[in-house]
Amino acid sequence: MPKYLFNHLEDFYEFKNDKTSILTDIDGTISEIATTPEEAVVTPSMQKVLYKLKEKFQMVGVISGRSAMNAKAMVGVDGIIYVGNHGMEYIDGNKIFIEPEALKYLANIKRSVEKLKNSELSKINGLMFEDKGICIAIHYRQCELHENARKRILDAINNSIDTSDLKLTEGRKVVEIKPPINRDKGFIVEKILEKYDLNRVIYLGDDVTDFDAFIKLKELEKTGKIRMASIVVLSKEIPDYVKSSSLFHVRSVDEVQRFFKWLLK
């Protein structure tokens, strides 16, 4: 188990300066997990804190499984970087960049999802398909039996579509269909640090997709390129391997906001 952050605040004094960058996931980290993606919100109080962080620190960035445009609309703070679809697109200022290689697979992903919608998955109550542009998410949080729904989703994918040109990943009560390219949160974190010449970073996340960022930051620190602190927001849905990949933990979104306010003092 990583250390409880509020018992080790002394480890963060070195990050309380304008050379620090803060990168964070959205759902489950700066917003509460909701029944559907549309119901999740970043509260006005969290938005206010994020705005102050942007003013004080070298960079604030959001790295989400949501589309970049959706992430920006949800967080609603100008002047920060929005990375969407786990690193396959990002918004910096008014410019949006989409990984060109990912676009090659878009038509196949759309066809595959239409097949899945017409498969036996249509009989599962509570199942929801989310079109994220270059990725598709199948949410089963509203289904009565989560593990049964998950198994039926994976079986339908294996039985109904050709997965040779697709990549499947899982998160908190969601299965995602993506282009088969090497883009994850670890990849994009490294690129952000290189592009903007950042060498002091705090990263916060709460899901299996954040594992790649936690591990990449550890690798980069071992090389001497950066100083970093990684923070996982605990929940019953997080596997132990994700928890152990982070240095510190907090227990809730409220504690994330409390930590942000401490950084601002």
C-alpha positions as CSV (number, residue, x, y, z in Angstrom):
1,M,0.0,0.0,0.0
2,P,1.4,3.5,-0.9
3,K,1.9,6.0,1.9
4,Y,-1.1,8.0,3.1
5,L,-0.4,11.5,1.6
6,F,-1.5,13.6,4.6
7,N,0.9,11.7,6.9
8,H,3.8,12.7,4.6
9,L,3.2,16.2,3.5
10,E,6.8,17.0,4.2
11,D,7.7,15.1,1.1
12,F,5.8,17.7,-1.0
13,Y,7.5,20.9,0.2
14,E,9.9,20.7,-2.7
15,F,7.0,20.8,-5.1
16,K,5.5,24.0,-3.7
17,N,7.1,26.2,-6.3
18,D,6.5,27.5,-9.8
19,K,8.7,24.8,-11.4
20,T,6.2,22.1,-10.6
21,S,3.7,20.7,-13.1
22,I,0.5,19.0,-12.1
23,L,-1.1,16.3,-14.2
24,T,-4.3,14.6,-13.3
25,D,-7.0,12.2,-14.4
26,I,-10.7,13.4,-14.2
27,D,-13.2,10.8,-13.3
28,G,-12.6,9.4,-9.8
29,T,-9.8,11.9,-9.3
30,I,-11.1,15.5,-9.6
31,S,-14.7,14.4,-10.1
32,E,-16.8,11.7,-8.4
33,I,-17.5,8.5,-10.3
34,A,-21.1,8.7,-11.6
35,T,-23.5,6.2,-12.9
36,T,-23.0,7.5,-16.5
37,P,-20.2,9.7,-17.9
38,E,-22.8,12.5,-18.6
39,E,-23.7,12.7,-14.9
40,A,-20.2,13.3,-13.7
41,V,-19.2,16.8,-12.9
42,V,-16.2,18.8,-11.8
43,T,-17.6,21.0,-9.0
44,P,-17.3,24.8,-9.1
45,S,-15.1,24.6,-6.0
46,M,-12.7,22.2,-7.8
47,Q,-12.7,24.4,-10.8
48,K,-11.7,27.3,-8.7
49,V,-8.8,25.4,-7.2
50,L,-7.6,24.2,-10.6
51,Y,-7.7,27.8,-11.9
52,K,-5.5,28.8,-8.9
53,L,-3.1,25.9,-9.5
54,K,-2.8,27.0,-13.1
55,E,-1.8,30.5,-12.0
56,K,0.8,29.3,-9.5
57,F,2.5,26.3,-11.1
58,Q,4.4,25.8,-14.4
59,M,1.7,23.7,-15.9
60,V,-1.6,22.0,-15.2
61,G,-2.8,19.2,-17.4
62,V,-5.7,16.9,-17.5
63,I,-5.1,13.4,-18.9
64,S,-8.4,11.5,-19.4
65,G,-10.0,8.5,-21.1
66,R,-12.7,10.9,-22.3
67,S,-12.3,12.7,-25.6
68,A,-10.2,15.8,-25.3
69,M,-13.2,18.1,-26.2
70,N,-15.4,16.4,-23.7
71,A,-12.7,16.7,-21.0
72,K,-12.3,20.4,-21.7
73,A,-16.1,21.0,-21.6
74,M,-16.3,19.1,-18.3
75,V,-13.4,20.7,-16.5
76,G,-14.0,24.1,-17.9
77,V,-10.7,25.8,-17.0
78,D,-9.0,27.7,-19.8
79,G,-5.2,27.7,-20.1
80,I,-4.5,24.1,-19.2
81,I,-3.7,21.1,-21.4
82,Y,-6.4,18.6,-22.1
83,V,-5.3,15.1,-23.2
84,G,-8.1,12.8,-24.3
85,N,-8.5,9.1,-25.2
86,H,-5.6,8.1,-23.0
87,G,-3.1,10.1,-25.1
88,M,-4.3,9.8,-28.7
89,E,-5.4,13.5,-28.8
90,Y,-4.9,16.7,-26.9
91,I,-5.9,20.3,-26.8
92,D,-3.3,23.0,-26.1
93,G,-4.8,26.5,-26.3
94,N,-7.2,26.5,-29.2
95,K,-5.4,23.8,-31.2
96,I,-6.5,20.2,-31.1
97,F,-4.1,17.4,-32.2
98,I,-5.3,13.9,-33.1
99,E,-2.8,11.1,-33.6
100,P,-2.9,10.6,-37.4
101,E,-2.2,6.9,-37.2
102,A,-5.4,6.5,-35.0
103,L,-7.6,7.9,-37.8
104,K,-6.7,5.0,-40.1
105,Y,-8.7,2.6,-37.9
106,L,-11.8,4.8,-37.3
107,A,-14.0,3.3,-40.0
108,N,-13.2,-0.3,-38.7
109,I,-14.0,0.7,-35.2
110,K,-17.3,2.2,-36.2
111,R,-18.3,-0.9,-38.2
112,S,-17.3,-3.2,-35.3
113,V,-19.4,-1.2,-32.8
114,E,-22.4,-1.4,-35.0
115,K,-22.1,-5.2,-35.1
116,L,-21.8,-5.2,-31.3
117,K,-24.9,-3.1,-31.0
118,N,-26.8,-5.6,-33.1
119,S,-25.4,-8.6,-31.2
120,E,-26.7,-10.2,-28.0
121,L,-25.4,-7.2,-26.1
122,S,-28.6,-5.4,-27.1
123,K,-30.4,-7.7,-24.6
124,I,-28.3,-6.5,-21.6
125,N,-30.2,-3.9,-19.6
126,G,-28.1,-0.9,-18.5
127,L,-25.4,-1.3,-21.1
128,M,-24.2,1.9,-22.6
129,F,-22.1,2.7,-25.7
130,E,-20.1,5.9,-25.6
131,D,-18.7,7.3,-28.8
132,K,-15.4,9.1,-28.0
133,G,-14.5,9.9,-31.6
134,I,-11.5,7.7,-32.2
135,C,-12.4,5.2,-29.4
136,I,-15.6,3.5,-28.2
137,A,-16.4,2.8,-24.6
138,I,-18.9,0.1,-23.5
139,H,-20.0,0.9,-19.9
140,Y,-21.6,-1.7,-17.7
141,R,-21.8,0.2,-14.4
142,Q,-25.6,0.4,-14.7
143,C,-26.0,-3.4,-15.3
144,E,-27.4,-5.5,-12.5
145,L,-24.5,-8.1,-12.5
146,H,-21.2,-6.4,-13.3
147,E,-19.0,-9.4,-13.8
148,N,-21.7,-11.2,-15.9
149,A,-22.0,-8.1,-18.1
150,R,-18.3,-7.8,-18.5
151,K,-18.0,-11.4,-19.6
152,R,-20.8,-11.1,-22.1
153,I,-19.2,-7.9,-23.5
154,L,-15.8,-9.7,-24.0
155,D,-17.5,-12.8,-25.4
156,A,-19.5,-10.7,-27.9
157,I,-16.4,-8.9,-29.0
158,N,-14.5,-12.1,-29.5
159,N,-17.4,-13.8,-31.3
160,S,-18.8,-10.9,-33.4
161,I,-15.9,-8.9,-34.7
162,D,-12.3,-9.2,-36.0
163,T,-10.1,-7.9,-33.3
164,S,-6.8,-8.1,-35.2
165,D,-6.9,-4.4,-36.0
166,L,-8.3,-3.3,-32.7
167,K,-7.0,-2.8,-29.2
168,L,-9.2,-3.7,-26.2
169,T,-8.6,-2.2,-22.7
170,E,-10.6,-2.1,-19.5
171,G,-11.2,0.4,-16.8
172,R,-13.6,0.9,-14.0
173,K,-16.8,-0.9,-15.2
174,V,-15.9,-0.2,-18.9
175,V,-14.4,-2.0,-21.9
176,E,-12.8,0.2,-24.6
177,I,-12.2,-0.5,-28.2
178,K,-9.3,1.6,-29.6
179,P,-6.9,1.8,-32.5
180,P,-4.1,-0.7,-32.1
181,I,-1.3,1.9,-31.6
182,N,1.1,2.3,-28.7
183,R,-0.5,5.3,-26.9
184,D,-1.3,5.3,-23.2
185,K,-1.0,7.7,-20.3
186,G,2.6,6.8,-19.7
187,F,3.5,7.5,-23.3
188,I,1.8,10.9,-23.3
189,V,3.1,11.9,-19.9
190,E,6.7,11.4,-21.1
191,K,5.9,13.4,-24.3
192,I,4.5,16.3,-22.3
193,L,7.5,16.4,-20.0
194,E,9.8,16.4,-23.0
195,K,7.9,18.9,-25.1
196,Y,7.5,21.5,-22.4
197,D,10.8,20.8,-20.6
198,L,9.3,19.9,-17.3
199,N,11.3,18.2,-14.6
200,R,9.2,18.3,-11.5
201,V,5.7,16.7,-11.7
202,I,2.9,15.5,-9.5
203,Y,0.6,13.0,-11.1
204,L,-2.8,11.9,-9.8
205,G,-5.1,9.1,-11.0
206,D,-7.5,6.4,-9.9
207,D,-7.8,3.7,-12.5
208,V,-5.9,0.9,-14.3
209,T,-5.1,3.3,-17.1
210,D,-3.1,5.5,-14.7
211,F,-0.8,2.5,-14.0
212,D,1.1,3.3,-17.2
213,A,1.7,6.9,-16.0
214,F,2.8,5.8,-12.5
215,I,5.3,3.3,-13.9
216,K,6.7,5.7,-16.6
217,L,7.3,8.4,-14.0
218,K,9.2,6.0,-11.8
219,E,11.4,5.0,-14.8
220,L,12.0,8.7,-15.6
221,E,13.0,9.5,-12.1
222,K,15.4,6.6,-11.9
223,T,17.3,8.2,-14.9
224,G,17.6,11.5,-13.0
225,K,15.5,13.4,-15.6
226,I,12.7,14.4,-13.2
227,R,11.5,14.6,-9.6
228,M,8.1,13.2,-9.3
229,A,5.3,12.3,-6.8
230,S,2.5,9.9,-7.8
231,I,-0.8,9.8,-6.0
232,V,-3.6,7.2,-6.4
233,V,-7.2,7.9,-5.3
234,L,-8.3,4.7,-3.6
235,S,-11.5,2.8,-4.3
236,K,-12.7,-0.8,-4.0
237,E,-12.5,-1.0,-7.8
238,I,-8.7,-0.5,-8.1
239,P,-6.5,-3.6,-8.4
240,D,-3.7,-4.0,-5.9
241,Y,-1.0,-3.7,-8.7
242,V,-2.3,-0.2,-9.5
243,K,-2.2,0.9,-5.9
244,S,1.3,-0.4,-5.4
245,S,2.6,1.4,-8.5
246,S,1.9,4.8,-6.8
247,L,4.0,6.4,-4.1
248,F,1.1,8.0,-2.1
249,H,-2.6,7.6,-1.7
250,V,-5.6,9.7,-0.8
251,R,-9.1,8.3,0.0
252,S,-11.4,10.5,-2.0
253,V,-11.9,13.3,-4.5
254,D,-12.5,15.6,-1.5
255,E,-9.0,14.8,-0.3
256,V,-7.6,15.6,-3.7
257,Q,-9.1,19.0,-3.4
258,R,-7.8,19.4,0.1
259,F,-4.3,18.5,-1.1
260,F,-4.5,21.0,-3.9
261,K,-5.5,23.7,-1.4
262,W,-2.5,22.8,0.7
263,L,-0.2,23.2,-2.3
264,L,-1.6,26.7,-2.8
265,K,-0.8,27.9,0.7
